[in-house]
Amino acid sequence: HTASNDDPTNALDLIRCDLCETAVAQMHCDTCLVNLCKACVGKHTKYDKSKDHKFVKFQFWKSTPLYPGCESHSKQQCTMYCNLCDIPVCTKCLASDQHLGHKLSEILQVVGEKKSKIIKDQIEFKETIYPTYQNIASDKHPDEINKNLSEIKDEIDSAEMALDTHDMSKLFAVKSNLDRYKKLPQKVVPSNLKFLPGKIQRKELSNLFGTLLSSSLTSDKHGYSMKTTQKSSEAGSPSPVKQLLNEPETVTTIDTGYSELYSVACLSDEGIWTSGDDNTMKLFSIDQGSLLKSITTKSGDWPEDIAVTKSGNLVYSDISDETVNIAKNEKIEEVIKLQNWGPDGVCSTSSGDLLVIMISDDNKLNLNICVSDSRAKSVVVVNQAGKLRFGYTGHTPAPKNKPFYPLGITTDSQCHILTADPKMTA
């Protein structure tokens, strides 16, 4: 739309909030010189409690931004930004053929995006990177760590100064090295001291004592982990993600009592639901391998597949009566009743939805994506477009007389892929 000349939001109504980058800016912090929507004002104040933040409505912002000067045309201010060349440009630049066909943006919009990126990097520098390097430096480590700590502090201060100025050129000059500092140095520890006894000489008393030799510092394979100043409850995130396994390993062996095990679903890191070739679904302790609970299907036939919802309830599909059911407080409730289709695989998403693989009664194929293929003896992972990401064909080398035969499949909270293999129980 076109705003009138007396409209207080004229030429400013497209400016977005520097914090969320989505909503239109409605307020301006005169202290920090950032634009904010009303929903982000509280977050901005919480981010830096050391300042006395002064907010005004965006249309009454009295601060005049200082546009960067053009490198090609002296005394010309740049009001646009060339995304392809990644530089500010002035009207004379646009009149020439130098940027013909290039994608251009209003420089105020680019500055807003730049500020938002700097603010997000500042939060990570202050709450994660800097505390981590402080922790490393306190453990008597080489001067390189202290040098990095000083450089991080300088980068934080430089970014703060750029955010506190009207000069757009200083904002464009900020180059974040966040990714560089995320790559933590190898942890170094002194190797074991070795004692070398000296030979006793009558006149050389110094040889009465042995010497201690220390080899150069060696790298600890465990290395460092990121430290954060936020408490887990404040960060609003789950417990730290465990390191992914390079090779599959057997955590425990459980006698499920089935002739053939078909499906598994994680209730938690301590409990796992199982189903097989009978009508009973069983919950086992992962650590102890003991049976904690069992539930029988309503139809009396075995379930096709099982899953666990976000709230911890067991869901199972039953092709015999064409239903998907959920177990709540020892009672089984029918969630879905199909017609002319039978439910097969079932999965509970993080948003609480249920994904169900269905088989038509006439056994005609549809366009569902297979994630486990027992005939091909492989587990296949594809993206949303159906393109192959990777595949897994079992242990190498395969156990003698026990080929990989995946059926049911699920993932745990650490994104490990778990498969049910009935041949391994034979």
CORDA-V974870 format. One record per residue. N is the residue number from 0. PHI is phi in whole degrees, -180 to 180 (NA if undefined). OMEGA is omega in degrees with one decimal (* if undefined). Layout:
BEGIN
N|PHI|OMEGA / N|PHI|OMEGA
END
This chain:
BEGIN
0|NA|-180.0 / 1|-111|-179.2 / 2|-89|178.1 / 3|-76|-177.2 / 4|-66|-179.1 / 5|-91|176.9 / 6|-75|-176.2 / 7|-64|179.9 / 8|-98|-178.8 / 9|-58|179.6 / 10|69|-179.9 / 11|-117|-172.9 / 12|-73|177.8 / 13|-96|-179.6 / 14|-75|-177.6 / 15|-96|176.7 / 16|-62|-178.8 / 17|-69|-175.6 / 18|-93|-178.2 / 19|-91|176.4 / 20|65|-175.5 / 21|-115|-175.6 / 22|-74|176.6 / 23|-71|-179.0 / 24|-65|178.9 / 25|-119|-179.3 / 26|-129|176.3 / 27|-133|176.4 / 28|-91|-179.9 / 29|-68|-179.7 / 30|-74|-175.3 / 31|-104|179.6 / 32|59|176.4 / 33|-126|179.6 / 34|-98|-173.0 / 35|-139|166.8 / 36|-84|-176.2 / 37|-63|-178.0 / 38|-68|-175.5 / 39|-98|-179.4 / 40|-61|-179.9 / 41|-64|179.0 / 42|-64|-179.4 / 43|-65|178.6 / 44|-63|-180.0 / 45|-67|-177.5 / 46|-62|-179.1 / 47|-136|-178.6 / 48|-81|-176.6 / 49|-77|-176.5 / 50|-107|174.2 / 51|-94|-174.3 / 52|-73|178.3 / 53|-117|-175.8 / 54|-108|174.0 / 55|-132|176.0 / 56|-64|-170.5 / 57|-57|-176.1 / 58|-71|179.0 / 59|-103|179.9 / 60|-66|-175.1 / 61|-92|-176.6 / 62|-73|179.7 / 63|-100|-178.9 / 64|-67|178.8 / 65|-98|-177.2 / 66|-72|179.3 / 67|-72|177.5 / 68|-78|-178.7 / 69|-78|179.8 / 70|-75|-177.4 / 71|-94|-177.3 / 72|-129|-176.8 / 73|-64|178.4 / 74|67|176.9 / 75|-107|177.8 / 76|-91|-179.0 / 77|-92|178.9 / 78|-109|179.0 / 79|-126|-178.9 / 80|-136|178.2 / 81|-88|-177.9 / 82|-70|-179.0 / 83|-73|179.5 / 84|-83|178.7 / 85|61|178.5 / 86|-143|172.3 / 87|-70|179.9 / 88|-135|-180.0 / 89|-104|-178.0 / 90|-67|178.2 / 91|-68|176.1 / 92|-63|-177.9 / 93|-70|179.5 / 94|-73|179.0 / 95|-85|179.6 / 96|-89|-173.9 / 97|-63|-177.5 / 98|-116|-178.9 / 99|-64|179.5 / 100|84|180.0 / 101|-80|177.4 / 102|-78|-177.1 / 103|-116|176.7 / 104|-135|172.8 / 105|-66|-173.9 / 106|-66|176.9 / 107|-64|177.6 / 108|-67|179.8 / 109|-65|178.4 / 110|-64|177.3 / 111|-61|178.2 / 112|-66|179.2 / 113|-64|178.5 / 114|-61|-179.3 / 115|-60|179.1 / 116|-64|-179.9 / 117|-63|-179.2 / 118|-62|179.5 / 119|-64|177.5 / 120|-65|178.9 / 121|-62|179.0 / 122|-61|-179.1 / 123|-70|176.8 / 124|-60|-173.9 / 125|-74|-172.1 / 126|-95|-176.2 / 127|-127|-173.0 / 128|-64|-176.2 / 129|-62|176.8 / 130|-60|179.6 / 131|-65|180.0 / 132|-69|173.7 / 133|-62|179.5 / 134|-65|178.5 / 135|-66|-176.6 / 136|-66|-178.4 / 137|-76|-177.0 / 138|-103|175.7 / 139|58|-178.2 / 140|-110|-173.9 / 141|-57|-178.1 / 142|-62|-179.2 / 143|-61|179.4 / 144|-66|178.4 / 145|-63|177.6 / 146|-65|177.5 / 147|-62|179.9 / 148|-61|178.8 / 149|-66|179.9 / 150|-67|177.9 / 151|-64|178.6 / 152|-61|178.7 / 153|-64|-179.5 / 154|-67|177.0 / 155|-63|-178.8 / 156|-65|-179.4 / 157|-64|179.2 / 158|-66|178.1 / 159|-62|179.6 / 160|-65|179.5 / 161|-66|178.8 / 162|-71|-176.6 / 163|-91|-176.4 / 164|-114|174.4 / 165|-86|-173.1 / 166|-78|-179.2 / 167|-64|-178.6 / 168|-60|179.5 / 169|-70|176.0 / 170|-67|179.3 / 171|-68|-179.0 / 172|-78|-179.2 / 173|-71|177.2 / 174|-118|-176.1 / 175|-79|175.6 / 176|-108|-175.7 / 177|-58|-177.9 / 178|-62|179.3 / 179|-64|-177.1 / 180|-81|174.6 / 181|-68|177.4 / 182|-83|-175.1 / 183|-67|177.5 / 184|-67|176.9 / 185|-65|177.5 / 186|-71|-178.2 / 187|-115|178.8 / 188|-137|178.0 / 189|-70|176.9 / 190|-74|-178.9 / 191|-61|177.5 / 192|-74|-179.5 / 193|-117|-178.2 / 194|-93|176.0 / 195|-115|-179.0 / 196|-69|178.6 / 197|-93|177.9 / 198|-87|-176.6 / 199|-78|174.4 / 200|-119|-175.8 / 201|-63|-171.8 / 202|-103|-179.0 / 203|-111|-175.9 / 204|-63|-178.1 / 205|-64|-179.6 / 206|-81|175.6 / 207|-67|-175.5 / 208|-110|175.2 / 209|-79|179.0 / 210|-122|177.1 / 211|-101|177.7 / 212|-108|177.5 / 213|-126|177.2 / 214|-75|-178.5 / 215|-63|-179.7 / 216|-64|-179.7 / 217|-114|-177.3 / 218|-87|173.9 / 219|-82|-174.5 / 220|-63|-178.6 / 221|-77|175.9 / 222|65|-178.3 / 223|-104|170.5 / 224|-127|-178.2 / 225|-65|177.3 / 226|-109|179.5 / 227|-129|179.3 / 228|-82|-179.2 / 229|-81|169.2 / 230|-77|-176.0 / 231|-59|-179.5 / 232|-69|179.8 / 233|-73|-178.3 / 234|-70|179.0 / 235|69|-178.2 / 236|-125|179.9 / 237|-71|-179.9 / 238|-60|-175.5 / 239|-55|-178.7 / 240|-72|179.0 / 241|-73|179.8 / 242|-67|179.7 / 243|-69|-178.8 / 244|-80|174.7 / 245|-75|178.7 / 246|-129|176.6 / 247|-61|177.4 / 248|-139|179.3 / 249|-84|179.4 / 250|-81|178.7 / 251|-159|176.7 / 252|-115|-175.7 / 253|-119|173.6 / 254|-85|-174.8 / 255|-78|-178.8 / 256|87|177.4 / 257|-84|169.7 / 258|-69|175.4 / 259|-138|177.8 / 260|-89|-176.0 / 261|-104|-172.5 / 262|-141|173.5 / 263|-135|177.7 / 264|-149|-177.3 / 265|-78|170.3 / 266|-82|178.2 / 267|-163|176.2 / 268|-71|-178.9 / 269|-106|-174.1 / 270|-128|-179.4 / 271|-140|176.6 / 272|-84|179.0 / 273|-134|171.9 / 274|-146|-178.0 / 275|-149|-172.8 / 276|-91|168.1 / 277|-144|-170.7 / 278|-89|-177.1 / 279|-113|173.6 / 280|-101|-169.9 / 281|-122|176.1 / 282|-104|-178.8 / 283|-115|171.1 / 284|-78|-178.4 / 285|-67|-177.9 / 286|-73|-174.2 / 287|-93|-176.8 / 288|76|-176.9 / 289|-87|178.6 / 290|-77|-178.8 / 291|-100|-176.2 / 292|-162|174.4 / 293|-140|-179.8 / 294|-132|179.9 / 295|-100|179.7 / 296|-66|-179.7 / 297|-68|-175.6 / 298|-79|-175.5 / 299|89|175.7 / 300|-98|-179.6 / 301|-74|179.3 / 302|-76|176.3 / 303|-73|-177.9 / 304|-159|178.9 / 305|-133|175.8 / 306|-155|177.7 / 307|-121|-179.5 / 308|-75|179.7 / 309|-60|-180.0 / 310|-86|174.8 / 311|95|178.9 / 312|-91|-179.9 / 313|-83|175.6 / 314|-119|175.8 / 315|-140|176.9 / 316|-101|-177.4 / 317|-131|-176.0 / 318|-75|-176.9 / 319|-68|177.1 / 320|-114|174.3 / 321|57|-178.5 / 322|-129|166.7 / 323|-117|-171.8 / 324|-126|177.8 / 325|-129|179.9 / 326|-101|178.5 / 327|-127|177.8 / 328|52|177.7 / 329|70|178.3 / 330|-110|-178.7 / 331|-101|179.7 / 332|-114|177.5 / 333|-80|-178.4 / 334|-97|-176.7 / 335|-134|173.9 / 336|-122|-176.3 / 337|-97|174.4 / 338|-131|-179.3 / 339|67|176.6 / 340|-137|175.2 / 341|-116|179.9 / 342|-75|179.2 / 343|-115|178.9 / 344|-69|178.5 / 345|-137|-178.8 / 346|-142|176.1 / 347|-103|-177.7 / 348|-85|179.9 / 349|-66|179.5 / 350|-86|178.0 / 351|97|177.9 / 352|-82|175.4 / 353|-112|173.2 / 354|-103|-175.0 / 355|-125|171.6 / 356|-85|-176.2 / 357|-118|176.7 / 358|-116|-179.8 / 359|-70|-178.7 / 360|-61|179.2 / 361|-90|175.7 / 362|64|174.4 / 363|-81|-176.4 / 364|-75|168.2 / 365|-115|-173.4 / 366|-103|176.8 / 367|-68|179.5 / 368|-93|178.1 / 369|-82|178.0 / 370|-111|171.9 / 371|-133|-175.2 / 372|-128|-175.0 / 373|-70|-179.9 / 374|-70|177.2 / 375|-80|179.9 / 376|54|-178.2 / 377|-153|169.8 / 378|-110|-175.5 / 379|-118|177.6 / 380|-118|179.0 / 381|-122|177.6 / 382|-88|-176.1 / 383|-65|178.9 / 384|-87|179.8 / 385|86|179.8 / 386|-85|-177.0 / 387|-66|173.3 / 388|-99|174.8 / 389|-164|177.7 / 390|-135|179.7 / 391|-134|-175.6 / 392|-119|175.2 / 393|98|-179.1 / 394|-61|174.1 / 395|-123|-2.9 / 396|-76|-179.1 / 397|-71|176.2 / 398|-58|-175.8 / 399|-61|177.1 / 400|61|179.8 / 401|-135|-179.4 / 402|-68|178.4 / 403|-70|-175.4 / 404|-141|-175.0 / 405|-76|174.4 / 406|-121|178.7 / 407|-68|-177.8 / 408|-147|176.8 / 409|-155|175.1 / 410|-131|177.3 / 411|-101|-175.0 / 412|-68|179.8 / 413|-99|179.8 / 414|68|170.0 / 415|-76|178.1 / 416|-93|179.8 / 417|-113|179.7 / 418|-126|174.4 / 419|-97|-177.3 / 420|-127|-176.6 / 421|-66|-178.4 / 422|-71|-179.2 / 423|-70|-179.2 / 424|-90|-177.2 / 425|-74|*
END
